Amino acid sequence: MKLLQSRCLIVILVYSLLLLAIPYFLDCRNKMLAPGEQPFLRECSEVVAPMSWGEEDLDTGGNLTVGARRSRQHIYIHATWRTGSSFAGELFNQHPAVFYLYEPMWLMWQVLYPGDAESLQGAVRDMLRSLFRCDFSVLRLYSAAGPLTTRAVFGWKNNKVICSAPLCGAYRKERVELVDGGVCEKQCAARDIGELERECRKYEVMVIKDVRVLDVGVLFPLMGDPSLNLKVVQLVRDPRAVHNSRMKSKQSLVKESIQVLRSKHRLERTRWPLLSNRAQRADSSVARALEVICEAWSRDQELVRRSPAWLRARYLTIRYEDLVLEPLSGLGALYSFANLTVTPATEAYMLNMTRGVGYSSDRPFLISSRDAKEAVSAWKKRLSLGQVQQVEQSCQRAMRALGYRPNNT
């Protein structure tokens, strides 16, 4: 009997190990690491187009041809904190033909904190797949107990679909204007999540903006799924401007910065300096996380450059500076990539948002009209020479890859 029990335990153990090992070997992100290679910056060099996609199915812009078109267009805005991604995402939230979600993975990161960023990448990808299919039941995993409603959607107070008819009469989706979160909160009652799913399915274009995909390779399986018809917009920004903005809102970014740093095992491998107060610890976490982010940018660009033509055609890298300094050209590039039409109303909105007064409001996460030129160059006045040199040293590869010049050139 004891022998039989032992054999049963061995069989169960082997079976469990196989279940754990299969995803490891099937996922290209989990191939054996080279010496010094970082875990969430691995390369998926064997990415190939799905068998159902041939070269004849894609035009020169990476779009499915009329004969091959099977599904609506999905767009993921791949960004990081303080790159102007909220502004870029709002350009899609304003378009009457777009169903837009703002940082839905925020809920996951809060609930699973202090999990490191790398360990959450698979869950982020699965959540994206569900959301792009208008299946919002996944939000239940990270929401409070009780009925799942529109209020479980992060950023719901500024969502044009949630705050507009037929879900609410506070706004009209076809009218291009910013949503006042206070107005939506007062006038829009919570609606069952199933109603939002039905609205989601009505739109020909769906856009999700988030900052929690730290390795673009995570998205490749989704991009290779013809039923999703997914394109990716990677929004980048001058690392010095990013650092300036991150330092301004550093207390709000400490938790995310620690999660990013844990992914690189820096908390274990590096001796932390003795910091006497909370402000110094926040400064250190935010600054060190930027180095990791810059490395991720470099790897993303290299990985896409070495990817098949079909994938490169479905990937757009756009710089924040180009978007706001040439607003109509930038808007046209984004909308064209997403198969959307630029209208006089969206052009007027874009010009208004980039011709405001001042660099930013006292609330750094608030979308508002700003002076584009000042937003682009504010770091030159606000960062010390030492801070600029530190960022340029930490981010030199990313700056070179993205076309940003050092301060002394």
C-alpha positions in Angstrom: 0.0 0.0 0.0 2.8 2.4 0.9 4.6 1.6 -2.4 1.4 2.3 -4.3 0.9 5.6 -2.5 4.5 6.6 -3.3 4.0 5.8 -7.0 0.8 7.8 -7.0 2.6 10.8 -5.5 5.4 10.5 -8.0 2.9 10.4 -10.9 1.0 13.5 -9.5 4.3 15.3 -9.1 5.5 14.6 -12.6 2.1 15.6 -14.0 2.2 18.9 -12.1 5.7 19.6 -13.4 4.6 19.0 -16.9 1.7 21.4 -16.6 4.1 24.0 -15.4 6.7 23.3 -18.0 4.4 23.3 -21.1 3.6 27.1 -21.0 7.3 27.7 -20.4 8.4 26.0 -23.6 5.5 27.2 -25.7 5.9 30.8 -24.8 8.8 32.5 -26.8 9.3 34.9 -24.0 10.4 32.1 -21.7 13.2 30.6 -23.7 16.5 30.1 -22.0 18.1 33.3 -20.9 21.5 34.3 -22.2 24.1 35.4 -19.6 23.1 38.9 -18.4 19.8 38.9 -20.3 16.9 40.5 -18.5 13.8 38.4 -17.9 11.2 40.7 -19.4 13.3 41.9 -22.2 13.7 38.6 -24.1 13.5 38.4 -27.8 11.0 36.4 -29.8 13.0 36.0 -32.9 10.9 33.2 -34.3 7.7 35.2 -34.7 6.0 34.3 -37.9 2.7 35.3 -39.6 -0.2 33.1 -39.0 -0.9 30.4 -41.6 -4.2 32.1 -42.5 -2.3 35.3 -43.4 -0.4 35.5 -46.7 1.4 38.5 -48.1 -1.6 39.0 -50.4 -3.8 39.6 -47.3 -2.0 42.7 -46.3 -1.5 46.0 -48.1 1.5 48.3 -47.7 0.1 49.9 -44.6 -0.3 46.6 -42.8 -4.1 46.6 -43.2 -6.0 43.5 -44.2 -7.1 43.8 -47.8 -10.9 44.0 -48.5 -10.9 40.3 -49.4 -9.1 39.3 -46.3 -10.9 41.6 -43.8 -12.6 39.5 -41.2 -12.9 41.6 -38.1 -12.9 45.2 -36.8 -9.7 47.1 -36.1 -8.1 46.9 -32.7 -5.4 49.3 -31.5 -3.2 49.1 -28.5 -1.3 52.2 -27.4 2.0 50.9 -26.0 3.4 53.6 -23.7 4.9 54.2 -20.3 4.2 56.7 -17.5 4.5 60.4 -18.3 5.0 60.1 -22.1 1.8 62.0 -23.0 -0.1 58.8 -23.5 -3.3 60.1 -21.8 -3.3 62.9 -24.3 -2.8 60.5 -27.2 -5.4 58.1 -25.9 -7.9 61.0 -25.6 -7.6 61.6 -29.3 -9.2 58.2 -29.8 -11.7 58.7 -26.9 -13.0 61.8 -28.8 -13.5 60.1 -32.1 -17.1 59.1 -32.7 -16.2 55.8 -34.3 -14.0 54.5 -31.5 -14.7 52.5 -28.3 -11.8 53.5 -26.0 -10.6 52.1 -22.7 -8.1 54.0 -20.5 -5.6 51.9 -18.6 -7.8 48.9 -17.7 -4.8 47.0 -16.3 -4.4 49.6 -13.5 -6.9 47.5 -11.5 -4.7 44.4 -11.8 -1.6 46.1 -10.7 -3.3 47.6 -7.6 -4.8 44.3 -6.5 -1.7 42.2 -7.2 0.8 44.7 -5.7 3.6 44.1 -4.8 3.9 41.7 -7.7 6.7 42.6 -10.0 6.0 43.9 -13.5 7.5 40.9 -15.3 5.4 38.3 -13.4 2.2 40.2 -14.4 2.9 40.3 -18.2 1.1 37.1 -19.0 -1.9 38.2 -17.1 -1.8 41.6 -18.8 -1.8 39.9 -22.2 -4.8 37.6 -21.3 -6.7 40.6 -20.0 -6.1 42.5 -23.2 -7.3 39.5 -25.3 -10.6 39.4 -23.3 -11.2 43.1 -23.4 -10.6 43.3 -27.2 -13.3 40.7 -27.5 -15.6 42.9 -25.5 -15.6 40.4 -22.7 -15.4 42.5 -19.6 -16.1 39.7 -17.1 -12.3 39.6 -16.5 -12.7 42.8 -14.5 -14.5 40.8 -11.8 -11.1 39.3 -10.8 -9.9 42.7 -9.7 -13.1 44.4 -8.5 -15.0 44.5 -5.3 -17.6 41.8 -4.6 -21.1 42.6 -5.9 -22.7 43.2 -9.3 -20.2 44.1 -12.0 -21.1 47.5 -13.4 -19.6 50.3 -15.6 -18.1 51.7 -12.5 -15.7 48.8 -12.3 -14.0 50.3 -15.5 -11.0 52.4 -14.5 -11.4 55.9 -15.8 -15.2 55.4 -16.4 -15.9 59.1 -15.4 -14.2 60.3 -18.5 -15.2 57.6 -20.9 -17.2 59.0 -23.8 -19.2 55.8 -24.4 -20.1 55.3 -20.7 -21.1 59.0 -20.3 -23.0 59.2 -23.6 -26.3 57.8 -24.9 -27.6 55.2 -24.8 -25.9 54.5 -21.5 -26.2 58.0 -20.2 -27.5 61.3 -21.5 -24.8 63.6 -20.1 -22.8 63.7 -23.4 -23.1 62.8 -27.0 -20.5 60.5 -28.5 -20.6 62.2 -31.9 -19.7 65.5 -30.4 -16.0 66.2 -29.9 -15.5 67.6 -26.4 -13.8 66.6 -23.2 -15.9 64.8 -20.6 -16.1 66.5 -17.2 -15.7 63.6 -14.7 -17.8 65.4 -12.1 -20.7 65.8 -14.5 -20.6 62.1 -15.6 -20.4 60.9 -12.0 -23.4 62.9 -11.0 -25.6 62.2 -14.0 -24.6 58.7 -15.1 -25.9 55.8 -13.0 -24.0 52.6 -12.8 -25.1 50.2 -15.6 -24.7 46.5 -15.8 -21.4 45.5 -17.5 -23.3 43.5 -20.1 -24.8 46.8 -21.5 -21.3 48.1 -22.0 -20.2 44.9 -23.7 -23.1 45.3 -26.2 -22.1 48.9 -26.9 -18.5 47.8 -27.4 -19.5 45.3 -30.1 -21.1 48.1 -32.1 -17.9 49.9 -32.9 -15.6 49.2 -35.9 -12.5 50.4 -34.0 -11.5 49.7 -30.4 -8.5 51.3 -28.7 -6.9 50.4 -25.4 -4.2 52.7 -23.9 -2.1 51.4 -21.0 1.4 51.7 -19.6 1.9 48.2 -18.1 3.2 46.2 -21.1 7.0 46.4 -20.5 8.0 44.0 -23.3 6.4 44.4 -26.7 7.0 40.7 -27.4 4.1 40.1 -25.0 1.8 41.5 -27.7 3.1 39.5 -30.6 0.8 36.5 -30.1 -2.2 38.9 -30.1 -0.8 40.7 -33.2 -0.6 37.3 -34.9 -4.2 36.4 -34.3 -6.3 37.3 -37.4 -9.5 37.4 -35.4 -8.1 40.3 -33.4 -6.7 42.3 -36.2 -4.5 44.2 -33.8 -2.1 47.0 -34.5 0.3 48.6 -32.0 1.1 52.3 -31.6 4.2 52.8 -29.4 4.3 56.3 -28.0 7.8 57.5 -26.8 9.1 60.8 -25.5 12.4 62.4 -24.8 13.7 60.6 -21.7 14.7 64.0 -20.1 11.2 65.3 -20.5 9.8 62.0 -19.1 12.1 62.3 -16.1 11.1 65.9 -15.5 7.4 64.9 -15.6 8.0 61.9 -13.4 9.7 63.9 -10.8 6.8 66.3 -10.7 4.4 63.5 -9.9 6.9 61.1 -8.2 4.8 60.3 -5.1 2.1 58.9 -7.4 4.6 56.7 -9.3 6.5 55.2 -6.4 4.5 51.9 -6.4 4.8 51.4 -10.1 8.5 52.3 -10.1 9.1 49.6 -7.4 7.2 47.0 -9.4 9.3 47.8 -12.5 12.6 47.7 -10.5 11.6 44.3 -9.0 11.3 42.9 -12.5 15.0 43.5 -13.0 15.9 42.1 -9.6 17.7 45.4 -8.7 16.3 45.3 -5.2 18.1 42.1 -4.6 21.3 42.7 -6.7 22.0 46.3 -5.9 22.8 47.9 -2.5 20.4 50.7 -2.0 21.9 53.9 -0.6 20.9 54.9 2.9 18.1 57.4 2.3 16.9 59.5 5.2 13.4 60.4 4.1 10.5 59.5 2.0 11.2 62.1 -0.7 14.7 60.8 -1.3 13.4 57.3 -1.6 10.8 58.4 -4.1 13.5 60.3 -6.1 15.7 57.2 -6.2 12.9 54.8 -7.2 11.6 57.0 -10.0 15.0 57.8 -11.4 16.1 54.1 -11.4 12.9 52.9 -13.0 13.5 55.3 -15.9 16.7 53.5 -16.7 14.8 50.2 -16.9 12.1 51.8 -19.1 14.8 53.2 -21.5 16.3 49.8 -21.8 12.9 48.4 -22.7 12.4 51.1 -25.4 15.8 50.1 -26.9 14.9 46.4 -26.9 11.4 47.0 -28.3 12.8 49.0 -31.2 15.4 46.3 -32.0 12.9 43.5 -31.7 10.4 45.2 -34.1 13.3 46.0 -36.5 14.2 42.3 -36.7 10.6 41.1 -37.0 8.8 40.0 -40.1 7.5 42.6 -42.6 3.9 41.8 -41.7 4.5 42.7 -38.1 6.5 45.8 -38.8 3.7 47.1 -41.1 1.2 46.8 -38.1 3.5 48.7 -35.7 3.8 52.4 -35.5 6.4 54.2 -33.3 5.5 57.9 -32.8 7.3 60.5 -30.8 5.3 62.8 -28.5 7.3 65.8 -29.7 6.3 65.1 -33.3 2.7 64.6 -32.4 2.2 67.9 -30.6 4.6 70.2 -32.6 3.0 69.1 -35.9 -0.5 68.4 -34.5 -2.5 68.0 -37.7 0.2 65.8 -39.3 0.5 63.7 -36.1 -3.3 63.3 -35.8 -3.5 62.3 -39.5 -0.8 59.6 -38.9 -2.5 58.2 -35.9 -6.0 58.1 -37.4 -4.8 56.8 -40.8 -3.0 53.9 -39.0 -6.2 53.1 -37.2 -8.3 53.3 -40.4 -10.1 56.4 -39.0 -11.2 59.6 -40.8 -10.0 63.0 -39.6 -12.9 65.4 -39.3 -12.9 69.2 -38.9 -14.1 68.7 -35.3 -11.2 66.4 -34.4 -8.7 68.8 -36.1 -10.1 71.7 -34.1 -9.8 69.7 -30.9 -6.2 68.8 -31.7 -5.2 72.4 -32.3 -7.0 73.6 -29.2 -5.2 71.0 -27.0 -1.8 71.9 -28.3 -2.1 75.7 -28.3 -3.0 76.3 -24.6 -1.2 78.4 -22.0 1.6 77.0 -19.9 3.2 73.6 -19.5 0.8 71.7 -17.3 -1.8 72.2 -14.6 -1.3 71.6 -10.9 -2.9 68.1 -11.5 -0.4 66.3 -13.7 -2.8 63.4 -14.6 -5.5 65.8 -15.8 -5.9 66.2 -19.6 -6.0 69.9 -20.5 -5.0 72.3 -23.2 -1.3 73.1 -23.0 1.5 75.0 -24.8 3.1 72.3 -26.9 6.4 74.0 -27.3 6.7 74.6 -23.6 5.7 71.0 -22.9 8.5 69.7 -25.2 11.3 72.0 -23.8 10.3 72.4 -20.1 13.0 69.9 -19.0 15.7 72.3 -20.1 14.6 74.9 -17.5 13.6 72.5 -14.7 16.3 69.8 -14.6 19.8 70.5 -13.2 22.8 69.8 -15.4 23.5 66.8 -13.2 20.0 65.4 -13.7 20.3 65.8 -17.5 23.7 64.1 -17.6 22.4 61.2 -15.5 19.4 60.6 -17.8 21.5 60.9 -20.9 24.0 58.4 -19.5 21.3 55.9 -18.4 19.2 56.3 -21.6 21.9 56.8 -24.3 20.9 53.7 -26.3 17.3 54.6 -26.3 17.9 58.2 -27.2 20.1 57.2 -30.1 17.5 54.7 -31.4 14.7 57.2 -31.1 16.6 60.2 -32.6 17.1 62.3 -29.4 20.3 64.2 -29.2 22.4 64.8 -26.1 22.1 68.3 -24.6 25.7 69.4 -25.6 25.2 68.8 -29.4 
